Amino acid sequence: MTDDPVIECAVEEDVVNKFYEAIDKLSEQQRQVLFMSMEGAKVKDIAEQLGISENSVKTQKKRAYAFVCSELGESWVMLFFILFS
């Protein structure tokens, strides 16, 4: 990143905004699966809560992550750093 905290903050904000813009483009079910997964819910629990099969949860999760990564491009690495640092 950069030594300038103002620029660093602006870059982080831009990446987070891109993430939420990508999330907004997902189907409602993909959004639910993604957020529940990010909160630590297990596939089985997500399936039960949403009334879908575990395989559907896995598929929706995989598609959601793939879409978000494709929308973010190389910014996903920075998002990972922001979320987990």
C-alpha positions in Angstrom: 0.0 0.0 0.0 1.1 3.6 0.5 2.6 5.6 3.3 0.0 8.3 2.9 -2.9 7.4 5.2 -5.4 9.6 3.3 -4.6 7.8 0.0 -4.7 4.4 1.7 -8.1 5.2 3.2 -9.4 6.3 -0.2 -8.2 3.2 -1.9 -9.7 1.0 0.8 -13.0 2.8 0.4 -13.0 2.4 -3.3 -12.3 -1.4 -3.1 -15.0 -1.9 -0.5 -17.4 0.1 -2.6 -16.6 -2.1 -5.6 -17.2 -5.2 -3.5 -20.7 -4.0 -2.4 -21.5 -3.0 -6.0 -20.6 -6.6 -7.1 -22.7 -8.0 -4.3 -25.7 -5.9 -5.4 -25.5 -7.7 -8.8 -25.9 -11.1 -7.3 -29.2 -12.9 -7.1 -30.9 -12.7 -3.7 -30.1 -16.3 -2.9 -26.4 -15.9 -3.8 -26.2 -12.8 -1.6 -27.8 -14.7 1.3 -25.5 -17.7 0.9 -22.4 -15.5 0.6 -23.2 -13.3 3.6 -24.2 -16.3 5.7 -21.0 -18.1 4.7 -18.9 -15.0 5.5 -20.5 -15.0 8.9 -19.2 -18.5 9.5 -22.4 -20.5 8.9 -21.9 -24.1 7.7 -23.3 -25.4 4.4 -25.7 -27.6 6.2 -27.1 -24.7 8.3 -27.4 -22.4 5.3 -29.3 -25.1 3.4 -31.7 -25.6 6.3 -32.3 -21.9 6.8 -32.9 -21.2 3.2 -34.8 -24.5 2.5 -32.4 -25.6 -0.3 -30.1 -28.5 -0.8 -26.5 -28.5 0.4 -25.4 -28.9 -3.2 -27.4 -25.8 -4.1 -25.6 -23.9 -1.3 -22.2 -25.0 -2.6 -23.1 -24.1 -6.2 -24.5 -20.7 -5.2 -21.5 -20.0 -3.0 -19.0 -20.9 -5.7 -20.9 -18.8 -8.4 -21.1 -15.9 -6.0 -17.4 -15.9 -5.1 -16.4 -16.4 -8.8 -18.6 -13.4 -9.9 -17.4 -11.1 -7.1 -13.8 -12.0 -7.9 -14.3 -11.4 -11.6 -16.0 -8.0 -10.9 -13.2 -6.9 -8.6 -10.4 -8.0 -10.8 -7.1 -7.6 -9.1 -8.7 -5.5 -6.4 -9.9 -8.7 -4.7 -6.4 -9.2 -3.2 -6.6 -5.8 -1.6 -10.1 -6.5 -0.3 -8.8 -9.7 1.3 -6.0 -7.7 2.9 -8.5 -5.1 4.1 -10.9 -7.6 5.6 -8.3 -9.8 7.3 -5.6 -7.4 8.5 
